[in-house]
Amino acid sequence: GQGRVEDHWIQTELGGATYLDTEPWRGEPLLAYLRKMVFWSDVTPDCADMAVLSLLGPRLADAAVLDALGCDALPAAMTSAPLPGGGFVRRMPGGPAGTLELDLLVPRGESPAWRDRLARAGVRAAGVWAYEAHRVEALRPRLGVDTDERTIPHEVGWIGGPGEGAVHLDKGCYRGQETVARVHNLGKPPRMLVLLHLDGSVDRPATADTVLAGGRAVGRLGTVVEHVDLGPIALALLKRGLPADVELATGPEAGVAASIDADSLPAADRIGAGRLAVERLRGGAR
């Protein structure tokens, strides 16, 4: 309740089935909750034993990759297509400089064969750190890493329909809906998700380390990565309203200097529809 984030998943609908791809530690609790929520609908929540292979790069639409996937063309953004032998490929939003991003969800036992097939098509394997660096640069938070028990969806960009966020504002009822609607229409979230640039000359800080400004706590650190172009960077939930030029510190004994990437700051001039309506009413009453 209270509008705080409990779960987050990537949802795909294909062939009469809806797939929810969430963090491993949330799989069983989420499945148990969904099973309790089955009332009149003809639906059977169950566990899908599938592996996720994430592909990044500008050449994923090359003929060799398409042949390996068994597709004539890539699916449109935020859509999916079935794969031969089971599973599906979904196209994610992508990234800077024309980077394409695909997720392959395949039966777990067939994951090694898919890796070999992709390697023969010229797709090179990379560690999860490479993907995490891409995710952090794109300001994509991860549940339980970049969020805490107080996080509301407005703070981490999870407001909006498909392709925009995770909480749809125009349909359905859910726990915490009143808080979500009130913040969206009348207020602003207390914190904001930003990209931090970290001092690389000292030991790297860790997730959940406190972020300080002028010796006072102003937020918490999320994912910390080494980016091939940007160097050491991190996601952080900070007190809303901090300027881009504020001097920050984090890590053990606040020994790591940090700065906010100005391009990651949320728009400061957004006014909710409810607030605009209130101001119009007040203006008409004068």
N, C-alpha and C positions, 0 to 999 in steps of 0.2 A: 504494500500500500504506500501512500504518501508520495506516489509518483517516482519512487526510487527504482533504479534498474536492478532487476533480479536475473534476467536472462537476455541473451542476445544470440541470434542465429542468422544464417543466410538461408533464405527460403527459395526453393525451386519447385515449380509445378510442372509435371510432365507425365503424359500417358495415364492420367487418372490418379496419380499419386502425388503427394506433397512431401518433399524432403526438407528436413530441418537439420542444418549443419551447424553444430554448436561446439563449445569447448568440451574436451573429454570429461572434465570433472563435473559438468552440468548435465551430461547426457541422461543419466539415470534419474536424477530429481525432476528434470523436465518431462521425461517420459511418464513418470509416476503422476505428475500433475495433469498431463494431457489425458491420461486414462481416467482420471477422476472427473474430467470435464466432458466426457462423452454422455450425452443425454438422448436426444431423439435422432441425431444424425447417424447415417450408416457409415461409420468410420471406425477403423481399427488401428490405433497407434501402436507401432512396433519398432524395434531396433533394426537398423539397416547396417549390416557389417560391410562397410565400404571404406575405401581409402581415398584421400584427397591428394591429387598431384597438381601443384600450381605451376603454370608456365608463364614466363615473362619474357618480353623481347619484341623488337620491331618486325621480326620475320616469321611470326607464327602463322601468317596467311600464305606462306610459300607452299608450292605444290607438294613438296616432299612431306611437310607437316600435315597438310590436308589429307594426303594419301594415308599417312599413318593413322590419322583419326577416322578415316573412312567417310570423310565429308567432302562435298563439292565446294563448300564455302563455310566460313565461320558464321556462327549464329550472330544475330544482331546483339547490340549491347544490352545486357541485363536479360537475355533470353538463353534458352538451352536447346540442345538437340541430342537425341539418343546416340549411343556409341554401339558399334557392332559387338555382339557378345555380352551386352549388358552394361549398365551405367550410362552416364551422360556427360557432355561437355557443356559448360556454361561460360558465357563471356562476361567478365567483370568490367568495372568502369575503366580500368587501364591507368596510365600514369603520364608523366611528362614526356615531351619529345617523341610523341607517337608510339610510346610503349604499349603493346597489347598485353592483355592478361586473360588467361584462361584457367579455369578449374576443371580438372577431370575427376569425376567421382566414379570409381570403378570397384568391382568386387575385390575385397581385400586380398584374397588369394591370387588374384591376377595382377596385382600391382607390379611385381618384378617383371612380368612379361611386357607390361605397358612401358616400363622404364626402358627395357631393351629396344622395344619398337620405336620409341621416341629418340633414343640415342642413334639408331640407324638412320633416322630422318634428320640428324644434325642438331638435335636439341641437347645441349650440354647440361649435365647435372651440376647443381650448386647447393651449398648448404642452406639451412634455414636462416642463417644470419643475413644472407643476401635478400631473401624475401622480407625479413623483418625490417631491414633498412629501407626497402621500397615502401613498406606499409607505413613506417614512421614518417617518411618524407611526404607521403600522401595524406597525412593527418587522419589515419584510420585507427581508432582506438580498439583495444582488445579487452574483452570482459575479464575482470579480475586482475588485470595487469595495469591498464590505464584507467580503470574505474575502481571505486571503493564502495563501501556500504551506504554512502550518502549521495552517490551520483544520481542525478536526474538526466533524462535524455537530452534536454536542451544544452547541457554543459558540454556534451561530446559530439554534437552534430547529428544526433539520432532522431531528428524530427522531420517528418515528411513521408511521402509515399515511395513507391518503388523507384530506385535509382537516386533518391534524394536522402532518405533517412531510414528509420526503422519503426517509428511510431506514426501511424496514419492518423490525421486529425479529423477526417471526414466520415469515419465509419467505425462501427463496433463499440462495445463497452468493455472496460477492463479496469482492474484495480489501479488506483492512482490517477484515473482520467481527470478528476477534478483539479488536481495539482497541475497536471500537464497543460490543461486548457487555461488555467489561471495564469501560469507563467507565460504561456504563448501569447495570450491576449492582453494581459495587463502589466506584466512585469518583465524582468530580465533574470536569468539564472545567476546564482551567487558566484559561480566559478566559470572558467573558460578553459577549453583545451587549446594548448599552443605548442609550437615547436621551439625547443631550446637548442642553442648552440653551446657546447660545453668546452671548457678549457682542456685541451688534450695533453698538456704537459704534466698532469698529475694522474693519480689512480682514478679509474672511472667510478662514478657513483652507482648506486643500485636502485632498482625499482622500490618505491615506497619511501625513499629518502625524503626528508623535509626540504622544501625550498624556502630560502630566507631572503628578505629584502630589508636592509637596514637592521639586521639582527632579529627581525620579527618573522614568524612563520606566515607564509602567504600561499602555500600549496604543497602538493606532493608530486614526486617524480613517478613517471610511468615507465614505458619501455625505453631502454638505453641501448644504443647501437653505434657501430662504426660504419659510416657511409663512405663509399669510395670517393665521392666528390665533395661532400659536405663535412667530412670528418666526424668527430663524436657529436651525436645529436640525441635528443630525447623528446618524448611527449611528456607534458606536464599539465596537471589541473591546477590552475592558479586563481587567486582572487580576481574577480572581474574588475576591470577598470585600471589595472596596472598599465602604465605606458610602456611602449616598446623599448625605451632607453633606460629603464630601471636596471640597476645593478643587482644581480641575483647571486646567491651562493647555495651550494647543496653538497651532499656527500658527507663523509666522515669529518667531524669537526668543522663543517661548512667550508671545507678546503678547496672546493671546485667552483670556480667562477662560471656563471652562465648568463646568457643573454637571450631575449625573446626574438624570434624571427618575425619581423614586422608584418610580413605577408600572411602570417598564420593568425593574426589577431582577428576576432570576429568584428563585424561592422558595429560601430559604436552608435550610429544614428538610427538604428531600427526601432520603430515604435509599433507596438502591437495594435491589432485592429480594435480591440476593446478599449485600449487607452485613447486611441484617436476618437472613438465614439464618445467617451466620457468628456474629452476636451471640447468636442463640438457641442455637446449638451450644455456644458458650463459656459461656453461662449454665447450660446443662444439665450441663456438665462440672464445675462448681464443687461 
